[in-house]
Amino acid sequence: NPKDIYVAENRLVLLGSTYRQFEDVKAFYGGSRAKVVILDIPDKKNPKEERFVEFDGYEISSRRIGSRLYLVLNQNPPYRILEAGDAAEKLIPQFRDSRNAEDLPVSRCGDIRFLPRYDQPNFLIVASFDVTKPDSDVQREVVMGSGQTVYASIESLYVAATRHDYPEFEKFDIWNPPALNEKTAIFRFSLANGKVTYKSQGEVKGHILNQFAMDENIDAFRI
C-alpha cells in the first residue's frame, strides 16, 4: 500500500506498508511492515526496482535530506512467553534488506536504549540509508519508547510523544484509572555525517499541537 514518494537524482523512493504472513505459527512477529522500494528511473518509461528495505512495525514519518532517507517507526513488542531454547533476540523487531536473504534484528539487545522512568512498552526505531547507493548500509537506532510527531533539521531529528502518569490502582480493578500529568517526551537524534545517533531526551508539560509547533533555532529547540 503506497503512502509517500521522494525523488533523489535518478531514483524514485516509494514508501508504504506491506503484510507478511508466516508459515511458522510460533513466529513472534507478523502483520504490518513498513516498506521502502527504490526504483531506478533514468528511463522514465521503464522504471526498474533496484532495492527494497522493510521493517516490522509502522512508519510514523520520514524525511529526505540530500540523498539520505530517514525513517521513524513504531513497533509494539509481542506479548509472548519465551519457550525453552528461544533466543531473546526473538523479541526484537526484524528488518529485511533485499541485499540479504533473511530477516535480521534491527538491533542487538544490548544496544537498545532504555530510559529511566520511561515505561512506554514500545520500540521506537530511527533508520537511515543512502537511496542513491544500492550497497549503502542501513543505520539504525532503537529506543524503548514511542513516537508520534517528527521534526527534522539538517543535523538533528526530534521525535515527540504524549505520555501520562496514572495513579495507583488495584491489580484487578476493571476500570481504567484517570490519566494525570499530561506530558510530551522529546527524543533527539544526531544526523551528523549521515549517521543516526541517539543524543538526549527531555520532557515538557502538555501535548504538542502538531509537527509545525516544533523547530530548531541555532542551539535551541523550540516547542
C-alpha positions in Angstrom: 0.0 0.0 0.0 1.8 3.2 -1.2 1.9 6.2 1.1 4.7 8.6 0.1 7.3 9.2 -2.6 10.6 11.0 -2.9 12.8 11.7 -5.9 16.5 11.6 -5.5 18.7 12.0 -8.6 17.6 9.1 -10.9 15.8 7.2 -8.1 12.1 7.2 -7.2 11.7 6.2 -3.5 8.3 4.7 -2.7 7.2 4.3 0.9 4.3 2.3 2.2 3.2 -0.7 4.1 3.0 -4.4 3.3 1.8 -7.5 5.1 3.8 -10.7 5.7 2.3 -14.0 6.8 4.3 -16.8 8.4 4.0 -20.5 7.9 5.6 -20.9 11.3 2.8 -20.5 13.9 5.4 -19.9 16.6 6.8 -16.8 14.8 6.9 -13.8 17.1 6.2 -11.1 14.6 3.8 -10.9 11.8 1.3 -8.5 10.3 2.1 -5.0 9.1 5.5 -3.9 7.9 6.8 -0.6 6.7 8.5 -0.9 3.3 10.7 1.3 1.2 11.2 0.4 -2.5 13.9 2.1 -4.6 13.2 2.4 -8.3 15.9 3.3 -10.8 14.3 5.8 -13.3 16.8 7.2 -15.8 14.4 5.8 -18.4 11.1 7.2 -17.1 9.1 4.8 -19.3 10.9 1.8 -17.9 11.4 2.0 -14.1 13.3 -0.9 -12.5 13.3 -2.0 -8.9 16.8 -1.6 -7.5 16.3 -2.3 -3.8 13.8 -2.7 -1.0 14.1 -2.4 2.8 11.2 -3.3 5.2 10.8 -3.2 8.9 8.4 -4.8 11.4 6.0 -2.1 12.6 4.6 1.0 11.0 6.0 4.3 9.8 5.3 7.5 11.8 7.1 9.8 9.4 10.0 10.1 7.1 12.4 12.8 5.8 14.9 13.0 2.9 18.0 15.1 3.4 20.2 15.1 0.3 20.4 11.5 -0.8 19.7 10.0 2.6 16.3 8.8 3.7 15.4 8.9 7.4 12.6 6.7 8.7 10.9 6.9 12.1 8.9 3.8 13.1 6.9 2.4 16.0 6.7 -1.3 16.8 4.7 -2.8 19.7 6.5 -5.7 21.2 4.8 -9.1 21.1 3.4 -10.4 24.3 4.6 -14.0 24.3 6.4 -16.2 26.8 9.7 -17.5 25.6 9.9 -21.2 25.3 13.0 -23.3 26.2 15.7 -22.8 23.6 14.2 -19.5 22.3 16.7 -16.7 21.9 16.0 -13.3 23.5 16.6 -11.7 20.1 13.2 -13.2 19.0 11.6 -10.3 20.9 13.4 -7.7 18.8 11.7 -6.3 15.7 13.2 -7.6 12.5 14.1 -5.9 9.2 15.0 -7.1 5.8 17.2 -5.6 3.1 17.0 -7.0 -0.4 20.8 -7.4 -0.2 20.3 -10.1 2.4 18.5 -13.4 2.1 16.8 -13.3 5.6 15.4 -11.1 8.3 17.7 -9.6 10.8 17.1 -8.0 14.2 17.0 -4.2 14.0 19.4 -4.1 16.9 21.3 -6.3 19.4 19.6 -6.5 22.8 22.5 -4.7 24.5 22.3 -1.8 22.1 18.7 -0.9 22.7 18.4 2.2 24.9 16.1 2.1 27.9 15.4 5.4 29.6 14.8 5.5 33.4 11.3 6.3 34.4 10.0 5.9 30.9 7.8 2.8 30.8 6.2 3.1 27.3 6.1 -0.6 26.1 7.1 0.1 22.5 10.2 0.1 20.2 11.0 3.5 18.6 13.2 2.9 15.6 15.0 5.5 13.6 16.7 4.2 10.4 18.7 5.8 7.6 20.4 4.9 4.4 21.6 6.5 1.1 18.9 5.8 -1.5 21.3 6.5 -4.4 23.8 3.8 -3.4 22.4 0.3 -3.6 25.1 -1.1 -1.4 24.8 1.5 1.4 24.3 0.2 5.0 21.1 0.7 6.9 21.9 2.7 10.0 19.5 2.0 13.0 18.9 3.3 16.5 16.4 1.7 18.8 14.9 3.2 22.0 12.3 1.8 24.3 9.6 4.5 23.9 7.1 5.7 21.3 6.9 8.4 18.8 4.0 10.5 17.4 5.3 13.7 15.8 8.6 14.3 14.0 10.7 17.4 13.3 14.0 17.4 11.4 16.7 19.9 10.7 19.8 19.4 8.7 21.8 18.0 11.7 19.1 16.7 14.1 15.9 14.8 14.2 13.4 15.2 17.0 10.6 12.7 17.9 7.8 13.8 20.3 5.2 11.7 22.0 2.5 12.5 24.6 2.5 10.4 27.8 0.6 10.3 31.0 1.0 9.3 34.6 -1.5 7.0 36.2 -2.4 6.8 39.9 -2.0 3.5 41.8 -5.0 1.2 41.5 -5.9 -2.3 42.5 -4.5 -5.1 40.4 -7.9 -6.5 39.4 -9.7 -3.2 39.1 -11.7 -3.4 35.8 -11.9 0.4 35.5 -9.1 2.3 33.9 -7.7 4.9 36.2 -7.8 8.6 35.1 -4.8 9.9 33.3 -2.8 12.6 35.1 0.0 15.0 34.4 -0.1 15.1 30.6 3.5 15.5 29.2 5.3 15.3 26.0 8.6 13.4 25.8 11.1 14.5 23.2 13.9 12.3 21.8 16.8 13.9 19.9 18.9 12.1 17.3 22.0 13.5 15.7 22.2 13.2 11.9 25.8 14.2 11.6 27.7 12.6 8.6 24.5 10.7 7.7 24.7 8.5 10.8 21.7 8.3 13.2 22.9 8.7 16.8 20.7 9.0 19.9 21.7 12.1 21.9 19.2 13.1 24.5 15.7 13.1 25.9 13.6 15.7 27.7 10.0 16.4 28.8 7.6 19.4 28.7 4.2 19.8 30.1 1.1 19.4 27.9 0.7 17.9 24.4 2.1 19.2 21.2 -0.2 21.0 18.7 1.3 19.5 15.5 4.5 19.0 13.6 4.7 22.7 12.8 4.9 23.5 16.5 8.5 22.4 16.7 11.6 24.0 15.3 15.3 24.4 15.9 17.0 27.8 16.1 20.8 27.9 16.4 21.4 25.8 19.6 17.8 26.0 20.9 14.9 23.6 20.3 11.5 25.3 20.5 8.2 23.5 21.0 
